[in-house]
Amino acid sequence: MALYTNEQIEKANQTNLEEYLQRRGEILKRRGSEFVLIYKDATGEHDSISIRGNLWYDHKNLIGGYPIKFMEEFYGLDFRGAMKELLNGEQPNISGKKDTEIAVANKVEVQKSEKPVFQLPEKADNMKHLFAYLLQTRFLSKDVVQFFVDQKTLYQEKQHNNIVFVGTDQDGVPKSASKKSTVEKSKGFKMKCTGSDCSYGFCWRGKSEQLYVFEAAIDLMSFATMRNDDWTTDSYLALDGLSPKSLLQFLEEQKHIKEIVLCLDYDAAGIEACDKIMDILAEQGYGANSMWLHPLYKDWNEQLKAEHGVTAILPQTHPKKDAYHTIARKLGIMNANTESPYMKWRRQEYQKKGLDFYLEQIKRDFKQAEKSVKRADVDTKPLLASILRMADLSVCVMCEIEKENGFPILTTYQKLIVQIEKEYKPYLDKARMERRIQEMKDEIGHLRKIDPQDALSLFLWARNMADMAMRAEIYMKTDYEQDLERRTRFEQQQTKEQIESEKAEPMTMQMGG
């Protein structure tokens, strides 16, 4: 099999992503020394992907790297598709194993540019704009604002009168800073200062064992404003986004912290980040002493605004968790309707064939789903029906194994889907349809290795299949349309470029003749 050489892989990874994405018609906005990519998914519009030359990083999903990986993650291309695109159709040059080729691609290192020196923006002579904005527009307590001003972690920039939030190490040395406009019409303007070390965020180090964690500095100060006690006894940290990097650094330095309260935004991004950070904290030994304290509105400043009679943004749920709940309810309702044709057929076939009926039907439904995905059927209803039946039949397998508990089948069924739903975490559910189908195929292949008498292994297999099917159903109802649109736009652009290239060739030949 022909493979791409190390030189070809390095060449592809040297592609300037800024220029490439602009040619592709993607929306890029300059933010300081880098660009951010504006894109949409089921949770809304995002600007979480930073682009600088041939490097990228997704702050929302905490992944990044070079162009090949970007093409795989953002456009859903496989390795060869990414290489062909980045090399303008250039073909592989050597023979070997595909696995070796991909391994080499992952090891290719591009020369890193030197990190710029961190320097705080120059301070203004006064803080009129800072106090006016934070007190009158954001309704923060003057005492709270003055507290951080006195700590020299909050001040007004001289050049543009922006607010500067300073992150310090445990010795009080500034390590990072971010700027925010004091002009309400420009409330979207927020920028990390050049050279900032993201391991340090805007914070207050208290003496108690409790730490409160926020997405933004203004949310931190809003929470402190709403407290009626001596809030300075506890510790506070603003992540300046959703990366847990500064939190882990804080815990490394502040060994006395025992309890962590995540006060992230009550929206899709905050919910997703909370699940992820809670898992990270559990790995660090804080699992039993960490919790999510969500605001009554979208964030803590919105709650503070509401207390002052201002119309505030309401909390927002996660569309994937909503979709998972809808599917779980659908399965429950379906099983409650025992006289439906599907339920009668299922019951009759089970009585004739036993547990093997469920297992063989799962395989048949999977084959139907696999064919539908390969054909890229425009009508997705048959695909959705096949996947839903796979989820239902997998839960039925679990119910049969749990028969000895003595509960009615419907009660057991409801209990099991509630348990599966409870453990669902959107941040772990990022795959596209092709990968989901492959994972289900692998799991069905794994069934051959399970002893039919091994009830526990069979139960875990069925649970995994049910979850896979339900997540695939969620993907179809949330991200599938956006991913398909992005892929279609990408392919249309490729076709357009190919047509233009073919038109140019005869002209070149004529001129040469």
N, C-alpha and C positions, 0 to 999 in steps of 0.2 A: 504493500500500500504506500502511495506517495505521501510524504510528510513535508511540512514546512520546516525550513532550517532555523537554527538559532538566530542567524542574521535576519531572516524574514520576520521572525517573532519580535525581535528587538525593534525592527523597523516599524512594525504595526503598533507597538507600544510607545513609539516616539511620536505618534500622530498628535497634532495639536487639537485637543478636544474643543477648545473655544472656537477655532476656525471651522472645524468639521461640523459642529452642531449648528452654527450660524448658517452654513451652506445648506444644511438639512431643513432650515426653516424653524428650528426650535427657538423658544423664547429665552434669551439670556439677559440678565440684568447685572450691571457692574455693581459690586459692593466692595469698596476699598480696593485692594490690590488683586482681587479675584472676581469671577463671575458666579452667579447663582442661576441654576436651571429652573425655570418655572414649568411645572407639570401638574397634571390632575390624576387622582385615583378616586376610589370609592369614598374616601374620607374628606375630599375637597381639593383645593388648590394648594400646592406646596412650593416652597423655595428652599428646601433642605439640602439640595445637592450643590456643593461648591465645586467649581471648575477652575483650575489654574494650569494653563499649558496642557500637558499630557497627563495630569493628575486630577483625580476626582475623589470626593468623599460625600457620602450620604449620611448626614447627621441624624436623620430620622431613624434609619435602619442600621446605623453604625457599621457600614461597610464602605470600602473604597478601593482604590488601586489605580490601574492603568487602563488604556483604551479597550483592550481585548475584554477584560472583565466588565467594563461599562457596557459594551455591546451585548454581552450575554445577559446582564442583569436588567438593563433598561429596555432593550429591543427584543429580548427573548431569543436571540440567535444562539446557535451552537458554536463551538470553537471555530469550526471551519467556515461557517457563515460569517463570523466576525472577522476572521483573517481575510477572506475574500473581499469583504467590503472595505476594510481599512487599507488593503494593498491594491485597491482598484482592479480587482479581478485577477491579480497575480497568482499563478498556480504553484503548488508545492514542488520542491525540487529533489527531495531524497526519499528513499524507501526505509520503512521501519514500522514500529508499533505505534498505534494511535495513542495509547496510554503514555508512552514516552514523550510524545509530542506535547501533550497537554501538561505533563509534569514540568517539562522544560519551560513552557509558557508561564507557569506559575512561579518559576524561580528566576525569571529574567528580571534583572534589576536595572533601573534607569538612574543615571547619575542625579542625585538629589541636590537641589539648590541650597545654599546656606540660609539658615534661618535668620531673618532680619532682627536687628537689635530692638528690644522693647524699650519704649520711651513714653512716659505719660504726656498727654496733651497739655499745653500751657494753660495755667489757671487764669480766669478772668479776675478783674479787680474787685468785683462784687458778685453776689449770687441772686440778684433780683429775679432773673428769668427762672432760675431753678426753684426758688421758693414759691413764686407765683404759680408755676405750672403744677408742682407737686401738691400744694395746698389747695388751690382753687379748682384745678381741673381733675386732680386725682384724689382730693379730699384726705390727704395724709395728715397726720398729727404734726404740728410744728415741732413738738418735743422730739418725736421720732426722727424727723428729717435733720434737726439740729444735732441729734446724737451722732448720726453717721457723718455729718459735716465735721464735727469735733474729732471723730476718729480718723479724719483725713481719707476716708474711703468714698466720699461723695463731694463733688464740687462742680462748678460751672466752667466750661471750656471758654477760652478767650476768643478764639477765631470765629466760631459760629454760635456761641452761647448754648451749645449742647450740654446735656447733663452727662457727667462722667462717673461711672460706677467702677470702683477699683477693687480688684481681688488681691489679697495679700497672703503671705505665708504665715506660719505660726509666730514668727518674729516681727510681724508687721511690715515686712518688706513688700512693696508693690510688685506683683508678678504678672498681672493681666488687667485689662480695662476695656470697657465697652462704652460707646457713646449713643445717646438717645436725644432726638430733637425735642425742644420745648414748645414747638409749634404744633398745635393740635391737628392741623391739616396735614402735617407730615408725620403723623404718629407711627406710620409704617417704617420710618427711618430708624434703623438701629445697626450699629456697626462695631465689630470687634476691632480694637486698636492693633496696629501692626506689631508683630513680635510677641503678642500675648501668649502666656503659657496657660493652656486650657485646663491644667490641673488645679488651678486656683480660681475660685469664684468670689463674688461679693458676699461677705459673711460677717457674723458676729460670733465670737467664741465665748460662751458662757461657762459657768462652773458646774452646772447640773449635769446629770447623765443623759439628758434629752436633747435631741437634735431635730429641728424642723427644716424640711427641704422644699424649696420652691423652684418654679421654672424661671422666674424673673425677679429682679431686685425690687421692683415696685410692688409685686405680690407679697414679697417678704415684709416690706414696710407697711403694707396695708394690713396684714395679719397682726403685726405688732401694734398698729394703731387701734385695732378692734379689741385687743386684750385689755382687761381692766386691772391686771395685777402687774407685778414687776417682771416684765417680759425679758429683761436683760439677764436673768439668772440662767435661762436656757440658751442653747446655741442655734444659729440660723445660717442657712446656706442657700444661695441662689445659683442654680446650675447654668444660667444664661443659655437656656435651651433644654435639651433632654438627654444629653450625654451624661453618664454616671461617673465620668473621669474625675471631676472635681470632688464628688462625694467620696470616692474611694481614697483619694489623697487626704481629704479631711479626716476620715476615720483612721487612716494610717498615723496621722499626727496627733489626733485627739483620742488617746487610748481610753479616756474616762467615759466616753460616750457608750451607753448601753441600749438606749431606746431611740429608734428612728421613726419619725412621723413624716410620711410623704404627703406634701400639700400641693400636689401637681394640679394642673388645670383639669376641670371636669369637661373634657372634650375628647374626641377620638384619639388625638395624639397623646394627650395626658393619660388616658386609660391604658393605651398600648405601652407607653413608657413605664407606667406604674407596675404593670405585670412583669416587664423585663427587669426593672430595678429590684423588685421584690425577689425575683429569682436569683439575681446577683448577690443580694444581701443574704439570702439563705445559704448560698455557697460560702459566704464569708463568716457564717456563724451568727447572723443577726435575725434569722428567719422568725424565731419565736418572739422577738422584740421589735418587730417592724410592722407598720400599719399604714393604710391610706386614709387620710382625713380630707375628704373632698369638700369644696365650698358649696354653698347653696345655689350659686350662679356659675357662670363659665370659669371664672377665676376669682381670686380674693379681692382684687381691686374692683371687679364688677359687683361683688357683694357689698363692698364699702360704698360704692356709688348708690346702690339700692337703698342702703341705710340712710342716705342723704336725699332720697326722693327722686333720684335720677333713674330713668329707664335703663335697665341693665340687661346684658346678654345672658340668656338662660343657659342652664347646663345642656350639654350635647352628648348623646349616646354614641357608641361605636357601631357603625353600620354592619360590620361583620358579626359582632355579638348579637345585634338585633336580628340579623339574618339567621344565625344559629338557633336563636330562641324560636323564631318563626318555624323553622324546619322541625325542631323538636316537638313543638305544639302540633304541627301538621301530622307527624308520625303518631303522636298520641291520639289525635282525633280519628285518624285513619283506623287505628286498632280498636277504638271504641265502637266503630260502626261495624259490628260483627256480621251484619246481613248484606254488606256490599259484595258485589261479584268477586272482587279481588280477594277479600277475606274468606269467602266461601271456598274459592279455588285453592287458596293457600292451606286452609284447614284440611280439605279433602286430600290434597297431595301429601301433606305431612302424615296423615293417618295411614296412607298406603306405603310410603317410602321411609318414614321416620326422619331422623336428623340429616341423613344423606340428601334429602330433597332440598333443604335449605342451602347446603354447601354447593350442590350441583347447580342450583338456580342462581346463586351468587356468581358462579363462574360464567354462566350463560349471559347474565345481565352485564357482566364486565365486558365480555366479547362484543356485545352490541354497542356499549359505550365506546370501546376502543375503536371500532370501525367508524362510528359517527365522528370521533375526533380526527381520525386520519383523513376522512373525506372532507372535513371542515364544513359539515352541514350547516346551511343557513338557518334551517328550522332546528332550534335547540330543544324543543319539547320532548322528542324521543330520548335524547341524551339525558335530560333532567329526570325523566321517568325511570330510566334504567338505573341511574345513580341512586335515586331515592329508594328504589326497591332493594338495592344492595344494602343500604343502611338499615332498612326495615328487617330484611332477612338475617342480617348479622346480629341485630338485637334479639331476634327470635332464637338464634342459636344460644345466646347468653341466657335467655329466659329458660330454655330447656335444661341447661346445665344447673340453673338455680332452682329447679323444681322442688328439690328436697327441703327448701326453706318453708314450704307450706303456704306461701302467699298466692293469691289469685294471679294468673298470668298477666292480666292487664295492669295490676298493681306493680308487679315486678318489672314489667315493660316500662312503665312511667318512671319508676325509681331509677332504672338503668340509664335512660336517656337524660334524666336530670343530672346524674353523676357525670356523664360524658360532657354535657354542656357546661357544667360548673368548671371543668378543668380546661376549657378552651381558652387559648391565648392568641390573639391576632398577630402578635409580633413574631410568632413561630410559624405563621401561615402565609408565606410569601410566594410559593411556587406557582408557576403557570400550568395550564391544563396538561401539556405534554408530559411534564415531570410528574404530575399527580397520577396520570394514567400509568406511567412506568412504575411508580411506587406501589400502586395497587396490584399491578402485574407481578411485581416481585413478591408481594405479600401472598398472593394466591399461589405462587410457586412454592412459597414457604410452607403452605398447608400440607404438601406431600410429605414433609419431614416430621409432621406431628402425628404421634400415636393417637388413634381415635379414642383410646381408653384414658388418655392424659387429659382429664377434664379441665385442669387449670390452664394448660398451654392452649387448649382449644378456646377457652373462655377469653383469654388475653388476645388471641388471634382475632376472634370475632369482634371484640371491643375495638381493636385497632382498625379493622375493616370498616366498622360502623363510623368511627371518627373520620377516617379518610374519605368515605363517601359523603358524609355531611359537610366536610370542609370543601370538597369538590363542588357540591351543590351551592355552598356559600360563594365560592369563587365565581361560579356562573352567574350568580345574581348580583355581584358587586363589581369586581375588578375586570371580569372577562371582556366587557364591552370596551373599556378604556384600553386594555392591552391589545385587543383586536384592532381598534381604531389606530393606535400607535404603530402596530405592525403593518397594517394596510397602507398607512401614510408613508411608511418607510419603503415598502415594496413599490408603491406608485412612483416615488421619487427615483428609485432604482430604474424602473421601466422608462421614465422620462429621460434620464441620463443616457440610457442605452440607445433610445431612439435618436437623441441628438447626436450621439457618437456615430451611429450608422449613417445619418444624413451628412455628417461632416466628411466621412471617408470618400464618397464619390467626388465631392468638391476638391478634395486634396489630390485625388488621382487625375482629375481634369486639369488642375493647375500644373501638376507635374508633367502631364502629357503636353 
